[in-house]
Amino acid sequence: MNKLELINALKNEAGISKADSAKVVQIFFDSMSEALAKDERVEIRGL
């Protein structure tokens, strides 16, 4: 799954606009990237 596919899945599942879905995905990845850049632990449970 690429970023666009993730945005579209979020749009369809959450019933929100594509623009809002794109913002959510970008914030999520930016937050993870910032944490990793600071050598912080990133954990996604339940996958």
mmCIF entry with sequence, helices, sheets and N, C-alpha, C, O atoms, coordinates in Angstrom:
data_MODEL
# 
_entry.id   MODEL 
# 
_entity.id                         1 
_entity.type                       polymer 
_entity.pdbx_number_of_molecules   1 
# 
_entity_poly.entity_id                      1 
_entity_poly.type                           'polypeptide(L)' 
_entity_poly.nstd_linkage                   no 
_entity_poly.nstd_monomer                   no 
_entity_poly.pdbx_seq_one_letter_code       MNKLELINALKNEAGISKADSAKVVQIFFDSMSEALAKDERVEIRGL 
_entity_poly.pdbx_seq_one_letter_code_can   MNKLELINALKNEAGISKADSAKVVQIFFDSMSEALAKDERVEIRGL 
_entity_poly.pdbx_strand_id                 A 
# 
loop_
_entity_poly_seq.entity_id 
_entity_poly_seq.num 
_entity_poly_seq.mon_id 
_entity_poly_seq.hetero 
1 1  MET n 
1 2  ASN n 
1 3  LYS n 
1 4  LEU n 
1 5  GLU n 
1 6  LEU n 
1 7  ILE n 
1 8  ASN n 
1 9  ALA n 
1 10 LEU n 
1 11 LYS n 
1 12 ASN n 
1 13 GLU n 
1 14 ALA n 
1 15 GLY n 
1 16 ILE n 
1 17 SER n 
1 18 LYS n 
1 19 ALA n 
1 20 ASP n 
1 21 SER n 
1 22 ALA n 
1 23 LYS n 
1 24 VAL n 
1 25 VAL n 
1 26 GLN n 
1 27 ILE n 
1 28 PHE n 
1 29 PHE n 
1 30 ASP n 
1 31 SER n 
1 32 MET n 
1 33 SER n 
1 34 GLU n 
1 35 ALA n 
1 36 LEU n 
1 37 ALA n 
1 38 LYS n 
1 39 ASP n 
1 40 GLU n 
1 41 ARG n 
1 42 VAL n 
1 43 GLU n 
1 44 ILE n 
1 45 ARG n 
1 46 GLY n 
1 47 LEU n 
# 
_struct_asym.id          A 
_struct_asym.entity_id   1 
# 
loop_
_struct_conf.conf_type_id 
_struct_conf.id 
_struct_conf.pdbx_PDB_helix_id 
_struct_conf.beg_label_comp_id 
_struct_conf.beg_label_asym_id 
_struct_conf.beg_label_seq_id 
_struct_conf.pdbx_beg_PDB_ins_code 
_struct_conf.end_label_comp_id 
_struct_conf.end_label_asym_id 
_struct_conf.end_label_seq_id 
_struct_conf.pdbx_end_PDB_ins_code 
_struct_conf.beg_auth_comp_id 
_struct_conf.beg_auth_asym_id 
_struct_conf.beg_auth_seq_id 
_struct_conf.end_auth_comp_id 
_struct_conf.end_auth_asym_id 
_struct_conf.end_auth_seq_id 
_struct_conf.pdbx_PDB_helix_class 
_struct_conf.details 
_struct_conf.pdbx_PDB_helix_length 
HELX_P HELX_P1 AA1 LYS A 3  ? ALA A 14 ? LYS A 3  ALA A 14 1 ? 12 
HELX_P HELX_P2 AA2 LYS A 18 ? ALA A 37 ? LYS A 18 ALA A 37 1 ? 20 
# 
_struct_conf_type.id          HELX_P 
_struct_conf_type.criteria    ? 
_struct_conf_type.reference   ? 
# 
loop_
_atom_site.group_PDB 
_atom_site.id 
_atom_site.type_symbol 
_atom_site.label_atom_id 
_atom_site.label_alt_id 
_atom_site.label_comp_id 
_atom_site.label_asym_id 
_atom_site.label_entity_id 
_atom_site.label_seq_id 
_atom_site.pdbx_PDB_ins_code 
_atom_site.Cartn_x 
_atom_site.Cartn_y 
_atom_site.Cartn_z 
_atom_site.occupancy 
_atom_site.B_iso_or_equiv 
_atom_site.pdbx_formal_charge 
_atom_site.auth_seq_id 
_atom_site.auth_comp_id 
_atom_site.auth_asym_id 
_atom_site.auth_atom_id 
_atom_site.pdbx_PDB_model_num 
ATOM 1   N N  . MET A 1 1  ? 0.855   -1.177 0.000  1.00 0.00 ? 1  MET A N  1 
ATOM 2   C CA . MET A 1 1  ? 0.000   0.000  0.000  1.00 0.00 ? 1  MET A CA 1 
ATOM 3   C C  . MET A 1 1  ? 0.893   1.230  0.000  1.00 0.00 ? 1  MET A C  1 
ATOM 4   O O  . MET A 1 1  ? 1.813   1.337  0.811  1.00 0.00 ? 1  MET A O  1 
ATOM 5   N N  . ASN A 1 2  ? 0.625   2.146  -0.898 1.00 0.00 ? 2  ASN A N  1 
ATOM 6   C CA . ASN A 1 2  ? 1.389   3.388  -0.925 1.00 0.00 ? 2  ASN A CA 1 
ATOM 7   C C  . ASN A 1 2  ? 0.597   4.496  -0.219 1.00 0.00 ? 2  ASN A C  1 
ATOM 8   O O  . ASN A 1 2  ? -0.512  4.267  0.264  1.00 0.00 ? 2  ASN A O  1 
ATOM 9   N N  . LYS A 1 3  ? 1.170   5.672  -0.169 1.00 0.00 ? 3  LYS A N  1 
ATOM 10  C CA . LYS A 1 3  ? 0.567   6.785  0.567  1.00 0.00 ? 3  LYS A CA 1 
ATOM 11  C C  . LYS A 1 3  ? -0.806  7.159  0.007  1.00 0.00 ? 3  LYS A C  1 
ATOM 12  O O  . LYS A 1 3  ? -1.742  7.386  0.774  1.00 0.00 ? 3  LYS A O  1 
ATOM 13  N N  . LEU A 1 4  ? -0.935  7.225  -1.301 1.00 0.00 ? 4  LEU A N  1 
ATOM 14  C CA . LEU A 1 4  ? -2.217  7.581  -1.913 1.00 0.00 ? 4  LEU A CA 1 
ATOM 15  C C  . LEU A 1 4  ? -3.280  6.533  -1.607 1.00 0.00 ? 4  LEU A C  1 
ATOM 16  O O  . LEU A 1 4  ? -4.433  6.873  -1.343 1.00 0.00 ? 4  LEU A O  1 
ATOM 17  N N  . GLU A 1 5  ? -2.900  5.274  -1.640 1.00 0.00 ? 5  GLU A N  1 
ATOM 18  C CA . GLU A 1 5  ? -3.849  4.215  -1.306 1.00 0.00 ? 5  GLU A CA 1 
ATOM 19  C C  . GLU A 1 5  ? -4.288  4.320  0.156  1.00 0.00 ? 5  GLU A C  1 
ATOM 20  O O  . GLU A 1 5  ? -5.455  4.084  0.470  1.00 0.00 ? 5  GLU A O  1 
ATOM 21  N N  . LEU A 1 6  ? -3.373  4.669  1.038  1.00 0.00 ? 6  LEU A N  1 
ATOM 22  C CA . LEU A 1 6  ? -3.706  4.859  2.448  1.00 0.00 ? 6  LEU A CA 1 
ATOM 23  C C  . LEU A 1 6  ? -4.671  6.031  2.623  1.00 0.00 ? 6  LEU A C  1 
ATOM 24  O O  . LEU A 1 6  ? -5.632  5.942  3.386  1.00 0.00 ? 6  LEU A O  1 
ATOM 25  N N  . ILE A 1 7  ? -4.412  7.117  1.920  1.00 0.00 ? 7  ILE A N  1 
ATOM 26  C CA . ILE A 1 7  ? -5.301  8.287  1.971  1.00 0.00 ? 7  ILE A CA 1 
ATOM 27  C C  . ILE A 1 7  ? -6.704  7.908  1.506  1.00 0.00 ? 7  ILE A C  1 
ATOM 28  O O  . ILE A 1 7  ? -7.691  8.276  2.142  1.00 0.00 ? 7  ILE A O  1 
ATOM 29  N N  . ASN A 1 8  ? -6.793  7.182  0.411  1.00 0.00 ? 8  ASN A N  1 
ATOM 30  C CA . ASN A 1 8  ? -8.100  6.784  -0.113 1.00 0.00 ? 8  ASN A CA 1 
ATOM 31  C C  . ASN A 1 8  ? -8.814  5.810  0.821  1.00 0.00 ? 8  ASN A C  1 
ATOM 32  O O  . ASN A 1 8  ? -10.033 5.887  0.980  1.00 0.00 ? 8  ASN A O  1 
ATOM 33  N N  . ALA A 1 9  ? -8.072  4.900  1.436  1.00 0.00 ? 9  ALA A N  1 
ATOM 34  C CA . ALA A 1 9  ? -8.679  3.967  2.387  1.00 0.00 ? 9  ALA A CA 1 
ATOM 35  C C  . ALA A 1 9  ? -9.237  4.720  3.587  1.00 0.00 ? 9  ALA A C  1 
ATOM 36  O O  . ALA A 1 9  ? -10.343 4.431  4.044  1.00 0.00 ? 9  ALA A O  1 
ATOM 37  N N  . LEU A 1 10 ? -8.482  5.678  4.095  1.00 0.00 ? 10 LEU A N  1 
ATOM 38  C CA . LEU A 1 10 ? -8.948  6.483  5.224  1.00 0.00 ? 10 LEU A CA 1 
ATOM 39  C C  . LEU A 1 10 ? -10.193 7.279  4.833  1.00 0.00 ? 10 LEU A C  1 
ATOM 40  O O  . LEU A 1 10 ? -11.153 7.363  5.598  1.00 0.00 ? 10 LEU A O  1 
ATOM 41  N N  . LYS A 1 11 ? -10.164 7.853  3.649  1.00 0.00 ? 11 LYS A N  1 
ATOM 42  C CA . LYS A 1 11 ? -11.313 8.621  3.146  1.00 0.00 ? 11 LYS A CA 1 
ATOM 43  C C  . LYS A 1 11 ? -12.563 7.752  3.109  1.00 0.00 ? 11 LYS A C  1 
ATOM 44  O O  . LYS A 1 11 ? -13.631 8.168  3.559  1.00 0.00 ? 11 LYS A O  1 
ATOM 45  N N  . ASN A 1 12 ? -12.427 6.562  2.579  1.00 0.00 ? 12 ASN A N  1 
ATOM 46  C CA . ASN A 1 12 ? -13.580 5.671  2.434  1.00 0.00 ? 12 ASN A CA 1 
ATOM 47  C C  . ASN A 1 12 ? -14.059 5.117  3.774  1.00 0.00 ? 12 ASN A C  1 
ATOM 48  O O  . ASN A 1 12 ? -15.263 5.047  4.021  1.00 0.00 ? 12 ASN A O  1 
ATOM 49  N N  . GLU A 1 13 ? -13.133 4.730  4.629  1.00 0.00 ? 13 GLU A N  1 
ATOM 50  C CA . GLU A 1 13 ? -13.502 4.127  5.916  1.00 0.00 ? 13 GLU A CA 1 
ATOM 51  C C  . GLU A 1 13 ? -14.049 5.153  6.898  1.00 0.00 ? 13 GLU A C  1 
ATOM 52  O O  . GLU A 1 13 ? -14.999 4.870  7.628  1.00 0.00 ? 13 GLU A O  1 
ATOM 53  N N  . ALA A 1 14 ? -13.458 6.339  6.922  1.00 0.00 ? 14 ALA A N  1 
ATOM 54  C CA . ALA A 1 14 ? -13.853 7.356  7.901  1.00 0.00 ? 14 ALA A CA 1 
ATOM 55  C C  . ALA A 1 14 ? -14.935 8.288  7.366  1.00 0.00 ? 14 ALA A C  1 
ATOM 56  O O  . ALA A 1 14 ? -15.566 9.023  8.127  1.00 0.00 ? 14 ALA A O  1 
ATOM 57  N N  . GLY A 1 15 ? -15.143 8.251  6.057  1.00 0.00 ? 15 GLY A N  1 
ATOM 58  C CA . GLY A 1 15 ? -16.159 9.118  5.471  1.00 0.00 ? 15 GLY A CA 1 
ATOM 59  C C  . GLY A 1 15 ? -15.786 10.591 5.521  1.00 0.00 ? 15 GLY A C  1 
ATOM 60  O O  . GLY A 1 15 ? -16.648 11.456 5.680  1.00 0.00 ? 15 GLY A O  1 
ATOM 61  N N  . ILE A 1 16 ? -14.492 10.868 5.384  1.00 0.00 ? 16 ILE A N  1 
ATOM 62  C CA . ILE A 1 16 ? -14.023 12.257 5.386  1.00 0.00 ? 16 ILE A CA 1 
ATOM 63  C C  . ILE A 1 16 ? -13.467 12.594 4.009  1.00 0.00 ? 16 ILE A C  1 
ATOM 64  O O  . ILE A 1 16 ? -13.276 11.710 3.173  1.00 0.00 ? 16 ILE A O  1 
ATOM 65  N N  . SER A 1 17 ? -13.212 13.862 3.782  1.00 0.00 ? 17 SER A N  1 
ATOM 66  C CA . SER A 1 17 ? -12.735 14.286 2.462  1.00 0.00 ? 17 SER A CA 1 
ATOM 67  C C  . SER A 1 17 ? -11.323 13.772 2.201  1.00 0.00 ? 17 SER A C  1 
ATOM 68  O O  . SER A 1 17 ? -10.582 13.425 3.120  1.00 0.00 ? 17 SER A O  1 
ATOM 69  N N  . LYS A 1 18 ? -10.984 13.736 0.936  1.00 0.00 ? 18 LYS A N  1 
ATOM 70  C CA . LYS A 1 18 ? -9.637  13.312 0.555  1.00 0.00 ? 18 LYS A CA 1 
ATOM 71  C C  . LYS A 1 18 ? -8.600  14.280 1.118  1.00 0.00 ? 18 LYS A C  1 
ATOM 72  O O  . LYS A 1 18 ? -7.526  13.858 1.547  1.00 0.00 ? 18 LYS A O  1 
ATOM 73  N N  . ALA A 1 19 ? -8.916  15.573 1.119  1.00 0.00 ? 19 ALA A N  1 
ATOM 74  C CA . ALA A 1 19 ? -7.989  16.575 1.657  1.00 0.00 ? 19 ALA A CA 1 
ATOM 75  C C  . ALA A 1 19 ? -7.752  16.348 3.146  1.00 0.00 ? 19 ALA A C  1 
ATOM 76  O O  . ALA A 1 19 ? -6.614  16.416 3.613  1.00 0.00 ? 19 ALA A O  1 
ATOM 77  N N  . ASP A 1 20 ? -8.823  16.077 3.894  1.00 0.00 ? 20 ASP A N  1 
ATOM 78  C CA . ASP A 1 20 ? -8.667  15.818 5.326  1.00 0.00 ? 20 ASP A CA 1 
ATOM 79  C C  . ASP A 1 20 ? -7.908  14.518 5.569  1.00 0.00 ? 20 ASP A C  1 
ATOM 80  O O  . ASP A 1 20 ? -7.085  14.438 6.481  1.00 0.00 ? 20 ASP A O  1 
ATOM 81  N N  . SER A 1 21 ? -8.181  13.512 4.764  1.00 0.00 ? 21 SER A N  1 
ATOM 82  C CA . SER A 1 21 ? -7.461  12.244 4.874  1.00 0.00 ? 21 SER A CA 1 
ATOM 83  C C  . SER A 1 21 ? -5.972  12.452 4.625  1.00 0.00 ? 21 SER A C  1 
ATOM 84  O O  . SER A 1 21 ? -5.134  11.896 5.335  1.00 0.00 ? 21 SER A O  1 
ATOM 85  N N  . ALA A 1 22 ? -5.650  13.245 3.625  1.00 0.00 ? 22 ALA A N  1 
ATOM 86  C CA . ALA A 1 22 ? -4.251  13.521 3.302  1.00 0.00 ? 22 ALA A CA 1 
ATOM 87  C C  . ALA A 1 22 ? -3.563  14.238 4.460  1.00 0.00 ? 22 ALA A C  1 
ATOM 88  O O  . ALA A 1 22 ? -2.404  13.954 4.761  1.00 0.00 ? 22 ALA A O  1 
ATOM 89  N N  . LYS A 1 23 ? -4.265  15.165 5.111  1.00 0.00 ? 23 LYS A N  1 
ATOM 90  C CA . LYS A 1 23 ? -3.694  15.868 6.266  1.00 0.00 ? 23 LYS A CA 1 
ATOM 91  C C  . LYS A 1 23 ? -3.397  14.905 7.402  1.00 0.00 ? 23 LYS A C  1 
ATOM 92  O O  . LYS A 1 23 ? -2.333  14.968 8.018  1.00 0.00 ? 23 LYS A O  1 
ATOM 93  N N  . VAL A 1 24 ? -4.348  14.008 7.681  1.00 0.00 ? 24 VAL A N  1 
ATOM 94  C CA . VAL A 1 24 ? -4.165  13.035 8.761  1.00 0.00 ? 24 VAL A CA 1 
ATOM 95  C C  . VAL A 1 24 ? -2.959  12.147 8.483  1.00 0.00 ? 24 VAL A C  1 
ATOM 96  O O  . VAL A 1 24 ? -2.124  11.933 9.362  1.00 0.00 ? 24 VAL A O  1 
ATOM 97  N N  . VAL A 1 25 ? -2.869  11.635 7.270  1.00 0.00 ? 25 VAL A N  1 
ATOM 98  C CA . VAL A 1 25 ? -1.754  10.758 6.902  1.00 0.00 ? 25 VAL A CA 1 
ATOM 99  C C  . VAL A 1 25 ? -0.432  11.516 6.998  1.00 0.00 ? 25 VAL A C  1 
ATOM 100 O O  . VAL A 1 25 ? 0.551   10.975 7.505  1.00 0.00 ? 25 VAL A O  1 
ATOM 101 N N  . GLN A 1 26 ? -0.395  12.747 6.523  1.00 0.00 ? 26 GLN A N  1 
ATOM 102 C CA . GLN A 1 26 ? 0.841   13.532 6.572  1.00 0.00 ? 26 GLN A CA 1 
ATOM 103 C C  . GLN A 1 26 ? 1.260   13.808 8.011  1.00 0.00 ? 26 GLN A C  1 
ATOM 104 O O  . GLN A 1 26 ? 2.437   13.685 8.349  1.00 0.00 ? 26 GLN A O  1 
ATOM 105 N N  . ILE A 1 27 ? 0.311   14.179 8.857  1.00 0.00 ? 27 ILE A N  1 
ATOM 106 C CA . ILE A 1 27 ? 0.618   14.428 10.268 1.00 0.00 ? 27 ILE A CA 1 
ATOM 107 C C  . ILE A 1 27 ? 1.153   13.159 10.921 1.00 0.00 ? 27 ILE A C  1 
ATOM 108 O O  . ILE A 1 27 ? 2.115   13.210 11.688 1.00 0.00 ? 27 ILE A O  1 
ATOM 109 N N  . PHE A 1 28 ? 0.536   12.027 10.622 1.00 0.00 ? 28 PHE A N  1 
ATOM 110 C CA . PHE A 1 28 ? 0.974   10.749 11.177 1.00 0.00 ? 28 PHE A CA 1 
ATOM 111 C C  . PHE A 1 28 ? 2.423   10.452 10.791 1.00 0.00 ? 28 PHE A C  1 
ATOM 112 O O  . PHE A 1 28 ? 3.244   10.141 11.653 1.00 0.00 ? 28 PHE A O  1 
ATOM 113 N N  . PHE A 1 29 ? 2.735   10.548 9.510  1.00 0.00 ? 29 PHE A N  1 
ATOM 114 C CA . PHE A 1 29 ? 4.090   10.247 9.061  1.00 0.00 ? 29 PHE A CA 1 
ATOM 115 C C  . PHE A 1 29 ? 5.099   11.290 9.529  1.00 0.00 ? 29 PHE A C  1 
ATOM 116 O O  . PHE A 1 29 ? 6.235   10.943 9.852  1.00 0.00 ? 29 PHE A O  1 
ATOM 117 N N  . ASP A 1 30 ? 4.708   12.548 9.569  1.00 0.00 ? 30 ASP A N  1 
ATOM 118 C CA . ASP A 1 30 ? 5.603   13.588 10.091 1.00 0.00 ? 30 ASP A CA 1 
ATOM 119 C C  . ASP A 1 30 ? 5.935   13.332 11.554 1.00 0.00 ? 30 ASP A C  1 
ATOM 120 O O  . ASP A 1 30 ? 7.083   13.480 11.971 1.00 0.00 ? 30 ASP A O  1 
ATOM 121 N N  . SER A 1 31 ? 4.932   12.951 12.325 1.00 0.00 ? 31 SER A N  1 
ATOM 122 C CA . SER A 1 31 ? 5.141   12.676 13.747 1.00 0.00 ? 31 SER A CA 1 
ATOM 123 C C  . SER A 1 31 ? 6.073   11.490 13.943 1.00 0.00 ? 31 SER A C  1 
ATOM 124 O O  . SER A 1 31 ? 6.959   11.529 14.796 1.00 0.00 ? 31 SER A O  1 
ATOM 125 N N  . MET A 1 32 ? 5.876   10.439 13.160 1.00 0.00 ? 32 MET A N  1 
ATOM 126 C CA . MET A 1 32 ? 6.760   9.276  13.264 1.00 0.00 ? 32 MET A CA 1 
ATOM 127 C C  . MET A 1 32 ? 8.175   9.635  12.833 1.00 0.00 ? 32 MET A C  1 
ATOM 128 O O  . MET A 1 32 ? 9.139   9.219  13.478 1.00 0.00 ? 32 MET A O  1 
ATOM 129 N N  . SER A 1 33 ? 8.314   10.392 11.765 1.00 0.00 ? 33 SER A N  1 
ATOM 130 C CA . SER A 1 33 ? 9.635   10.788 11.278 1.00 0.00 ? 33 SER A CA 1 
ATOM 131 C C  . SER A 1 33 ? 10.379  11.632 12.301 1.00 0.00 ? 33 SER A C  1 
ATOM 132 O O  . SER A 1 33 ? 11.576  11.443 12.516 1.00 0.00 ? 33 SER A O  1 
ATOM 133 N N  . GLU A 1 34 ? 9.670   12.566 12.933 1.00 0.00 ? 34 GLU A N  1 
ATOM 134 C CA . GLU A 1 34 ? 10.290  13.410 13.958 1.00 0.00 ? 34 GLU A CA 1 
ATOM 135 C C  . GLU A 1 34 ? 10.760  12.575 15.141 1.00 0.00 ? 34 GLU A C  1 
ATOM 136 O O  . GLU A 1 34 ? 11.855  12.789 15.661 1.00 0.00 ? 34 GLU A O  1 
ATOM 137 N N  . ALA A 1 35 ? 9.940   11.634 15.562 1.00 0.00 ? 35 ALA A N  1 
ATOM 138 C CA . ALA A 1 35 ? 10.313  10.773 16.683 1.00 0.00 ? 35 ALA A CA 1 
ATOM 139 C C  . ALA A 1 35 ? 11.536  9.935  16.331 1.00 0.00 ? 35 ALA A C  1 
ATOM 140 O O  . ALA A 1 35 ? 12.455  9.815  17.141 1.00 0.00 ? 35 ALA A O  1 
ATOM 141 N N  . LEU A 1 36 ? 11.559  9.364  15.152 1.00 0.00 ? 36 LEU A N  1 
ATOM 142 C CA . LEU A 1 36 ? 12.697  8.543  14.740 1.00 0.00 ? 36 LEU A CA 1 
ATOM 143 C C  . LEU A 1 36 ? 13.964  9.378  14.605 1.00 0.00 ? 36 LEU A C  1 
ATOM 144 O O  . LEU A 1 36 ? 15.055  8.901  14.918 1.00 0.00 ? 36 LEU A O  1 
ATOM 145 N N  . ALA A 1 37 ? 13.834  10.608 14.147 1.00 0.00 ? 37 ALA A N  1 
ATOM 146 C CA . ALA A 1 37 ? 14.994  11.493 14.017 1.00 0.00 ? 37 ALA A CA 1 
ATOM 147 C C  . ALA A 1 37 ? 15.606  11.812 15.377 1.00 0.00 ? 37 ALA A C  1 
ATOM 148 O O  . ALA A 1 37 ? 16.799  12.099 15.480 1.00 0.00 ? 37 ALA A O  1 
ATOM 149 N N  . LYS A 1 38 ? 14.773  11.759 16.425 1.00 0.00 ? 38 LYS A N  1 
ATOM 150 C CA . LYS A 1 38 ? 15.243  12.013 17.788 1.00 0.00 ? 38 LYS A CA 1 
ATOM 151 C C  . LYS A 1 38 ? 15.641  10.718 18.493 1.00 0.00 ? 38 LYS A C  1 
ATOM 152 O O  . LYS A 1 38 ? 15.861  10.704 19.704 1.00 0.00 ? 38 LYS A O  1 
ATOM 153 N N  . ASP A 1 39 ? 15.732  9.633  17.729 1.00 0.00 ? 39 ASP A N  1 
ATOM 154 C CA . ASP A 1 39 ? 16.039  8.306  18.266 1.00 0.00 ? 39 ASP A CA 1 
ATOM 155 C C  . ASP A 1 39 ? 15.027  7.840  19.302 1.00 0.00 ? 39 ASP A C  1 
ATOM 156 O O  . ASP A 1 39 ? 15.360  7.068  20.201 1.00 0.00 ? 39 ASP A O  1 
ATOM 157 N N  . GLU A 1 40 ? 13.793  8.312  19.174 1.00 0.00 ? 40 GLU A N  1 
ATOM 158 C CA . GLU A 1 40 ? 12.727  7.861  20.053 1.00 0.00 ? 40 GLU A CA 1 
ATOM 159 C C  . GLU A 1 40 ? 12.121  6.576  19.494 1.00 0.00 ? 40 GLU A C  1 
ATOM 160 O O  . GLU A 1 40 ? 12.220  6.288  18.302 1.00 0.00 ? 40 GLU A O  1 
ATOM 161 N N  . ARG A 1 41 ? 11.511  5.833  20.361 1.00 0.00 ? 41 ARG A N  1 
ATOM 162 C CA . ARG A 1 41 ? 10.894  4.577  19.970 1.00 0.00 ? 41 ARG A CA 1 
ATOM 163 C C  . ARG A 1 41 ? 9.528   4.844  19.339 1.00 0.00 ? 41 ARG A C  1 
ATOM 164 O O  . ARG A 1 41 ? 8.749   5.654  19.841 1.00 0.00 ? 41 ARG A O  1 
ATOM 165 N N  . VAL A 1 42 ? 9.252   4.160  18.239 1.00 0.00 ? 42 VAL A N  1 
ATOM 166 C CA . VAL A 1 42 ? 7.944   4.225  17.590 1.00 0.00 ? 42 VAL A CA 1 
ATOM 167 C C  . VAL A 1 42 ? 7.396   2.805  17.582 1.00 0.00 ? 42 VAL A C  1 
ATOM 168 O O  . VAL A 1 42 ? 8.020   1.890  17.044 1.00 0.00 ? 42 VAL A O  1 
ATOM 169 N N  . GLU A 1 43 ? 6.234   2.631  18.178 1.00 0.00 ? 43 GLU A N  1 
ATOM 170 C CA . GLU A 1 43 ? 5.649   1.298  18.280 1.00 0.00 ? 43 GLU A CA 1 
ATOM 171 C C  . GLU A 1 43 ? 4.190   1.355  17.849 1.00 0.00 ? 43 GLU A C  1 
ATOM 172 O O  . GLU A 1 43 ? 3.429   2.206  18.308 1.00 0.00 ? 43 GLU A O  1 
ATOM 173 N N  . ILE A 1 44 ? 3.814   0.449  16.972 1.00 0.00 ? 44 ILE A N  1 
ATOM 174 C CA . ILE A 1 44 ? 2.425   0.344  16.535 1.00 0.00 ? 44 ILE A CA 1 
ATOM 175 C C  . ILE A 1 44 ? 1.951   -1.052 16.927 1.00 0.00 ? 44 ILE A C  1 
ATOM 176 O O  . ILE A 1 44 ? 2.312   -2.046 16.297 1.00 0.00 ? 44 ILE A O  1 
ATOM 177 N N  . ARG A 1 45 ? 1.157   -1.106 17.953 1.00 0.00 ? 45 ARG A N  1 
ATOM 178 C CA . ARG A 1 45 ? 0.691   -2.400 18.467 1.00 0.00 ? 45 ARG A CA 1 
ATOM 179 C C  . ARG A 1 45 ? -0.544  -2.870 17.721 1.00 0.00 ? 45 ARG A C  1 
ATOM 180 O O  . ARG A 1 45 ? -1.295  -2.074 17.157 1.00 0.00 ? 45 ARG A O  1 
ATOM 181 N N  . GLY A 1 46 ? -0.731  -4.162 17.731 1.00 0.00 ? 46 GLY A N  1 
ATOM 182 C CA . GLY A 1 46 ? -1.941  -4.746 17.176 1.00 0.00 ? 46 GLY A CA 1 
ATOM 183 C C  . GLY A 1 46 ? -1.899  -5.013 15.684 1.00 0.00 ? 46 GLY A C  1 
ATOM 184 O O  . GLY A 1 46 ? -2.927  -5.323 15.081 1.00 0.00 ? 46 GLY A O  1 
ATOM 185 N N  . LEU A 1 47 ? -0.736  -4.898 15.086 1.00 0.00 ? 47 LEU A N  1 
ATOM 186 C CA . LEU A 1 47 ? -0.645  -5.180 13.647 1.00 0.00 ? 47 LEU A CA 1 
ATOM 187 C C  . LEU A 1 47 ? -0.175  -6.589 13.421 1.00 0.00 ? 47 LEU A C  1 
ATOM 188 O O  . LEU A 1 47 ? -0.035  -7.017 12.275 1.00 0.00 ? 47 LEU A O  1 
# 
